[in-house]
Amino acid sequence: MDEKDYIVQIIKGNEEAFQKLYELYSSKVYNTIISYTKNEEDAEEVLQDVFVTIYNSASTFRLESSVSTWIYRIAVNKSLDFLRKKNSTKRFGIFTSLYKKDSGEIIHESVDFIHPGIKLENKEDSQLLFKAMDSLPENQKTAFILTQIEGLSQQDAADIMKVSRKAVESLLQRSKANLKKDLEKYYPNRGKSSQKSSN
């Protein structure tokens, strides 16, 4: 059974097919989501939302499309929606956003997020990179996450984002330029020694 058959079966209410699709994609989708949320609990919540949407929207899937593109698109949209809601909640005031509505517990935001796929020796750099990514516009951030962190091709990213490959290339160049500018604040001397030695 291929991925499109799973979708057909899900439309018929086949829970086993849904389980198989979840097993195929959940870890990939989770990695994409956590690059946006930078928080495991939030990523789990968005992941659940993504697969509920997949189950409920299976009938809207066009069979000539790629299943992975469709799933990634849902994941990206849900992640961006989640961040927009989170950011709008923050605007209601710092004090109220410090506490969970139900329990009154203080929420601890992790500023030193480390992506689970990052190698140990790169952890410090990755913390600063993910911090800098917060300041990128949505499209630049998505192009960067899909191609540079998830390792998808520019064409795959273009299909997911519903833009041209040229547009992804342009977004990628701008995201890298913006990140470089931001990261130079933390590493003011990086690259200078190599410039000196080449003179």
Secondary structure, 3 states (H helix, E strand, C coil): CCHHHHHHHHHCCCHHHHHHHHHHHHHHHHHHHHHHHCCHHHHHHHHHHHHHHHHHHHHHCCCCCCHHHHHHHHHHHHHHHHHHHHHHHHCCCHHHHCECCCCCCECCCCCCCCCCCCCHHHHHHHHHHHHHHCCCCHHHHHHHHHHHHCCCCHHHHHHHHCCCHHHHHHHHHHHHHHHHHHHCCCCCCCCHHHHHHHC
